[in-house]
Amino acid sequence: MSPYCFWIRNNVREKVLYLCIVEFQLNPYLLVLLNSSKMKKLITTAVLLGCIFITSGQSADIPRTPFTQMYLPVWEEARDHCLEIAKAMPEELYSYKPTEVSKTFGEQMVHIGYTIELLTKRYVQGMEVVPNTPDASKMTKEEVLELLESGFAYTTEVIYTIEKSQLDENCVMYHSGNTVSRAFAFFYVQDHLTNHRAKANLYLRMNGIDPPEYTW
C-alpha cells in the first residue's frame, strides 16, 4: 500500500472515531471493533460509497447542456417573481379587471400557469398539444397557485433533462411564423409569461397594493 493510501485510510478511521464519540456520543468502549481489519475495510467502503452517492446526486442537479445551465437561473428568477405577484393579490380581488375586455387577475395567472407547460411542450419539446385553458372563475386562489407551481415545475424539469440535440432542432412560431431553435423557444416561454405578469403587476397597483420588488 502506498503511503498516500495508508494516510487516507487512517485519516478516515480517525474522523469516524471522532464522529462516533463526540458527535454521536457513543460509548468509546463499544468502538474497540474499529481496530479490526474487517471494520477498517467496512468504514473505508462506506465512506467511498457515500462519496460516490454525493457526487452522482450533484450531477443530477445540473442541467445537461451549457445553454440550459445558463438559462436556469433566469428561469428561476422569472418563476419566483411571478409567484410573488400571484400571492400578493388578495383572493377577493382575483376577479378584478380594469376594463370589460381585460382578463381578470385570476385569468392572467391561470393563463400564465397553463401556457407555461403548453408552450414548453409545443415549441421546446415539439409535442402536439390542444389548448384547454381552465376556467379561472371556478378556481380558488390556492388552486391558481397550484396551477402556477405545476406549470413552472414542468418546464424546470425540461430545463434539467433536455439534451443538446433537441435544443438544436428548429420549430416554427405560431404567431410570427419565424423559424427558431428549440433553445430559443425557451425565451418565448419566458417572454410570454412576463407579458401577462406585467399586466397583473399593474392590477396590484390599481388596487393600492405595492407589487413585490423586482430583483433581477
MOTARA-V736486 format. One record per backbone hydrogen bond with DSSP energy under -1.0 kcal/mol. CO is the residue of the C=O (numbers start at 0). NH is the residue of the N-H. If there is no record, write none. Layout:
CO/NH ; CO/NH
//
This chain:
1/5 ; 2/6 ; 3/7 ; 4/8 ; 5/9 ; 6/10 ; 7/11 ; 8/12 ; 9/13 ; 10/14 ; 11/15 ; 12/16 ; 13/17 ; 14/18 ; 15/19 ; 16/20 ; 17/21 ; 18/23 ; 19/25 ; 26/29 ; 27/30 ; 30/33 ; 31/34 ; 32/35 ; 35/39 ; 36/40 ; 37/41 ; 38/42 ; 39/43 ; 40/44 ; 41/45 ; 42/46 ; 43/47 ; 44/48 ; 45/49 ; 46/50 ; 47/51 ; 48/52 ; 49/53 ; 50/54 ; 51/55 ; 52/56 ; 53/57 ; 54/58 ; 55/59 ; 58/61 ; 64/68 ; 65/69 ; 66/70 ; 67/71 ; 70/74 ; 71/75 ; 72/76 ; 73/77 ; 74/78 ; 75/79 ; 76/80 ; 77/81 ; 78/82 ; 79/83 ; 80/84 ; 81/85 ; 82/86 ; 83/87 ; 84/88 ; 89/92 ; 90/93 ; 92/95 ; 93/105 ; 95/104 ; 103/107 ; 104/108 ; 105/109 ; 106/110 ; 107/111 ; 108/112 ; 109/113 ; 110/114 ; 111/115 ; 113/117 ; 114/118 ; 115/119 ; 116/120 ; 117/121 ; 118/122 ; 119/124 ; 120/126 ; 134/137 ; 135/138 ; 139/143 ; 140/144 ; 141/145 ; 142/146 ; 143/147 ; 144/148 ; 145/149 ; 146/150 ; 147/151 ; 148/152 ; 149/153 ; 150/154 ; 151/155 ; 152/156 ; 153/157 ; 154/158 ; 155/159 ; 156/160 ; 157/161 ; 162/166 ; 163/167 ; 165/168 ; 166/182 ; 168/181 ; 170/179 ; 172/176 ; 177/172 ; 179/170 ; 180/184 ; 182/185 ; 183/186 ; 184/188 ; 185/189 ; 186/190 ; 187/191 ; 188/192 ; 189/193 ; 190/194 ; 191/195 ; 192/196 ; 193/197 ; 194/198 ; 195/199 ; 196/200 ; 197/201 ; 198/202 ; 199/203 ; 200/204 ; 201/205 ; 203/206 ; 203/208 ; 204/207
//
